[in-house]
Structure formats: structure tokens, C-alpha cells
């Protein structure tokens, strides 16, 4: 593992620990954190969501975090208040590990800039 990957992983673990302090439970994986971001971006607080709604929330989170690099742009909200995003440039062709690293980098940036969470 190169130094940059090691630093990313350390920061990722710090974020998980910080989120445990904030929400009382340590998110177990990337999808858990994406779900938290999706709920935050929906802005309606935590509630029971169907499996499909959870998938939609994770999609909202992915679009939101990748929007900082210009991959997505918010188009607006639907009648139920759910945000809709437009893909504005092609995503890089990455393998699964590289996709995960890209998301982790953007999630860390999201929590630093959007939520002002220090970790």
C-alpha cells in the first residue's frame, strides 16, 4: 500500500470513529456512511425507509459527494422533496477498489467542507 492509500485509510477510520461519537454507532462500511449522507441531503431526518428508498438515498449521496468534482449537478427536487441529479461528465473507468477510494476521498471532503466535521 502506498503512502497516499495509507493516509486515506487512516482518515477513513478517523471519520468512522468521529461518526460514532456523533451518532452513537460506528458505521460499519461505505454503504452505511453513504446512507447517512443521503438522509442528511434529503433533509427530513431519520425515518424508516424501504430498501428501494435506501438505494435512492445512497444514490443521492454518491451524486452529492461527486458533485464537488463536477461529475454531477443538482437539477432540483421532485414533488416529494427528493433531490435529482444530472451526470455532467463521464466517471473514470476504475476497478472496484479504485471506485471505493474515489468515493472515500470525496466523502472525507464532504464531511470536512459540508458538515465541518473534524477528524
BELTAFEN-V593498 format. One record per backbone hydrogen bond with DSSP energy under -1.0 kcal/mol. NH is the residue of the N-H (numbers start at 1). CO is the residue of the C=O. Records with the same first field share a line. If there is no record, write none. Layout:
# BELTAFEN-V593498
NH: CO + CO
This chain:
# BELTAFEN-V593498
6: 2
7: 3
8: 4
9: 5
10: 6
11: 7
12: 8
13: 9
14: 10
15: 11
16: 12
17: 13
18: 14
19: 15
20: 16
21: 17
22: 18
23: 19
24: 20
33: 29
34: 30
35: 31
36: 32
37: 33
38: 34
39: 35
40: 36
41: 37
42: 38
43: 39
54: 50
55: 51
56: 52
57: 53
58: 54
59: 55
60: 56
61: 57
62: 58
63: 59
64: 60
65: 61
66: 62
67: 63
69: 66
70: 67
71: 66
73: 86
75: 84
76: 84
78: 82
81: 78
84: 76
86: 73
88: 71
89: 71
94: 92
99: 95
100: 96
101: 97
102: 98
103: 99
104: 100
105: 101
106: 102
107: 103
108: 104
109: 105
110: 106
111: 107
112: 108
113: 109
114: 110
115: 110
117: 111
